[in-house]
Amino acid sequence: MSNLDISLYEEIIEGLTYNRELEIYYDDFTYGIVTYGALWQLWKDKELLAECNDFLPLLENPLINGRSLRDIIEAKDCGLLLM
């Protein structure tokens, strides 16, 4: 993994720490990580996939066809929008 990959992932972590939202465009779907009250949610288009008290499990667990969002991001297999 290059330093560019590490800095991109760290920038996403930092953005989510400040309650920003993340959209990921992967495999013809839009995935989103958003806050809802005290919970973090992972959405696929308009379908709720997972809910958690922290965003890290949503990024690191293999929730998308056996892959984690972290793997998808680091492999640069997606488009990203951090809002």
Backbone bond lengths (Angstrom), bond angles and torsions (degrees), N, CA, C in turn:
res aa  C-N    CA-C-N  psi(-1)  N-CA   C-N-CA  omega(-1)  CA-C   N-CA-C  phi
1 M - - - 1.444 - - 1.523 108.18 -
2 S 1.306 116.92 132.96 1.459 121.12 -178.38 1.523 111.31 -84.45
3 N 1.330 116.55 166.42 1.462 120.90 176.20 1.513 111.25 -62.39
4 L 1.331 117.80 -30.90 1.455 121.09 177.62 1.527 110.15 -62.91
5 D 1.340 118.03 -42.56 1.455 121.97 177.57 1.520 111.23 -62.25
6 I 1.318 116.25 -44.45 1.453 120.78 -179.14 1.527 109.77 -63.48
7 S 1.308 118.39 -44.87 1.452 120.15 -177.30 1.530 111.31 -67.87
8 L 1.332 118.30 -35.45 1.458 120.20 177.20 1.517 110.25 -64.53
9 Y 1.330 117.35 -47.89 1.463 120.64 179.55 1.530 110.74 -63.25
10 E 1.327 117.58 -41.62 1.460 120.79 178.21 1.528 111.15 -64.39
11 E 1.325 117.78 -35.56 1.464 121.20 176.87 1.531 110.71 -65.09
12 I 1.316 116.93 -38.41 1.464 120.76 176.48 1.520 110.41 -65.12
13 I 1.331 117.21 -44.52 1.464 121.51 177.72 1.523 109.81 -59.06
14 E 1.320 117.30 -46.31 1.461 121.43 -179.80 1.531 110.81 -62.34
15 G 1.314 117.14 -43.84 1.458 120.51 179.32 1.515 112.13 -61.74
16 L 1.322 117.00 -43.70 1.459 120.16 178.39 1.526 111.57 -67.34
17 T 1.321 116.91 -31.58 1.466 120.77 176.43 1.524 110.75 -59.96
18 Y 1.330 116.25 -32.95 1.469 121.02 178.53 1.524 112.03 -93.31
19 N 1.351 115.98 25.11 1.470 123.72 175.88 1.523 113.74 60.74
20 R 1.311 117.06 30.24 1.457 119.56 172.29 1.526 108.60 -80.77
21 E 1.304 117.21 164.40 1.452 121.60 179.24 1.523 109.47 -105.16
22 L 1.326 115.58 151.50 1.461 121.76 -178.06 1.521 109.13 -123.33
23 E 1.314 116.74 129.25 1.456 121.88 171.02 1.519 108.18 -114.13
24 I 1.321 115.35 135.37 1.454 122.29 179.96 1.525 107.62 -125.68
25 Y 1.314 115.48 127.13 1.460 121.67 179.27 1.520 107.55 -104.18
26 Y 1.345 115.30 109.98 1.457 120.50 -173.16 1.525 109.77 -146.66
27 D 1.304 116.42 131.08 1.462 123.45 172.69 1.541 111.82 54.75
28 D 1.319 115.88 45.87 1.476 123.87 178.37 1.531 114.24 66.29
29 F 1.311 117.74 16.59 1.465 121.95 177.05 1.519 109.77 -126.25
30 T 1.324 115.54 159.24 1.459 121.87 173.15 1.521 107.33 -110.40
31 Y 1.325 115.77 122.84 1.458 122.17 176.29 1.517 107.30 -107.90
32 G 1.308 116.62 145.10 1.450 120.11 179.00 1.512 111.25 -137.65
33 I 1.319 114.97 141.30 1.462 121.29 171.05 1.513 106.01 -114.06
34 V 1.326 115.41 119.51 1.465 121.86 -175.95 1.524 109.67 -135.79
35 T 1.326 115.49 160.58 1.460 120.32 173.59 1.516 108.81 -95.47
36 Y 1.319 114.91 144.71 1.453 121.98 175.42 1.521 105.93 -139.02
37 G 1.318 116.45 96.19 1.461 120.26 -172.58 1.518 109.35 65.77
38 A 1.322 115.77 -126.39 1.468 120.70 179.54 1.523 112.14 -89.11
39 L 1.317 118.03 -1.52 1.460 121.81 -175.70 1.527 111.55 -104.13
40 W 1.316 114.80 154.86 1.466 123.08 171.15 1.513 107.29 -107.59
41 Q 1.318 116.49 140.44 1.451 121.07 -178.22 1.524 110.70 -127.17
42 L 1.330 115.18 145.19 1.452 122.68 173.31 1.519 107.46 -111.66
43 W 1.327 115.82 122.39 1.455 122.27 -179.21 1.520 110.26 -114.01
44 K 1.306 115.68 148.46 1.472 123.19 170.21 1.520 104.76 -122.01
45 D 1.317 115.74 109.19 1.456 121.91 -171.07 1.532 107.97 51.66
46 K 1.314 120.36 -111.03 1.474 121.26 -178.77 1.525 112.32 -110.69
47 E 1.338 116.91 18.55 1.460 122.30 -177.72 1.529 110.02 -110.79
48 L 1.329 116.80 123.99 1.460 121.56 176.36 1.528 109.33 -73.59
49 L 1.335 116.77 120.43 1.464 121.46 -179.17 1.520 112.94 -94.98
50 A 1.329 116.68 -38.55 1.468 120.15 -175.99 1.524 109.52 -159.37
51 E 1.335 113.63 156.60 1.462 121.26 179.35 1.515 107.53 -140.30
52 C 1.334 116.74 140.56 1.459 120.26 -173.81 1.522 109.71 -155.42
53 N 1.339 117.01 161.78 1.465 121.30 177.47 1.521 112.55 -79.04
54 D 1.339 117.57 -10.98 1.462 122.80 -177.87 1.527 108.05 -139.77
55 F 1.316 117.22 151.30 1.464 120.07 -178.64 1.518 113.17 -82.70
56 L 1.326 119.06 -20.40 1.466 120.57 -176.38 1.530 113.39 -59.95
57 P 1.338 119.81 -44.30 1.472 117.85 177.03 1.526 112.74 -60.81
58 L 1.319 117.23 -31.25 1.465 120.19 179.03 1.526 110.89 -68.58
59 L 1.320 116.66 -30.02 1.469 121.48 178.07 1.523 112.76 -84.19
60 E 1.323 117.38 -33.35 1.461 120.82 -167.64 1.530 114.72 -101.67
61 N 1.319 118.79 -19.60 1.462 120.58 179.48 1.531 109.98 -84.84
62 P 1.321 117.66 145.35 1.474 120.94 -178.31 1.533 111.70 -75.35
63 L 1.315 116.70 78.92 1.467 122.34 -174.67 1.526 113.65 -96.42
64 I 1.332 118.20 -10.54 1.462 121.29 -174.90 1.527 108.83 -119.71
65 N 1.303 116.01 98.63 1.477 122.25 -179.93 1.522 111.91 49.85
66 G 1.319 117.02 42.64 1.458 121.70 178.33 1.514 114.68 79.43
67 R 1.323 117.54 6.20 1.470 121.29 179.02 1.522 109.65 -117.79
68 S 1.308 115.40 150.19 1.460 120.04 174.42 1.522 108.98 -90.85
69 L 1.313 116.24 156.21 1.458 119.88 175.24 1.524 110.60 -61.57
70 R 1.316 116.37 -34.46 1.472 119.28 177.43 1.523 110.81 -59.27
71 D 1.341 116.99 -46.56 1.466 120.79 178.64 1.522 111.19 -60.43
72 I 1.332 115.98 -43.05 1.466 120.70 -179.03 1.521 110.37 -64.09
73 I 1.337 116.42 -43.12 1.469 121.36 179.61 1.526 110.63 -65.00
74 E 1.324 117.45 -48.19 1.463 121.00 -177.34 1.525 111.94 -66.42
75 A 1.341 117.62 -29.34 1.463 120.73 178.30 1.533 111.40 -82.27
76 K 1.316 115.68 -3.24 1.473 122.04 -178.93 1.531 110.93 56.03
77 D 1.340 115.46 40.92 1.460 121.96 179.16 1.524 112.11 -94.97
78 C 1.324 117.27 16.74 1.461 119.45 -173.33 1.530 110.82 -149.15
79 G 1.298 113.82 168.21 1.455 120.59 168.28 1.512 107.85 -102.45
80 L 1.319 118.22 152.34 1.468 122.35 -175.21 1.511 111.30 -131.67
81 L 1.330 115.17 148.77 1.444 121.81 171.23 1.518 106.45 -143.71
82 L 1.331 116.90 115.09 1.462 122.67 177.59 1.507 106.92 -105.02
83 M 1.331 115.95 114.95 1.472 120.24 -174.55 1.514 110.71 -107.29
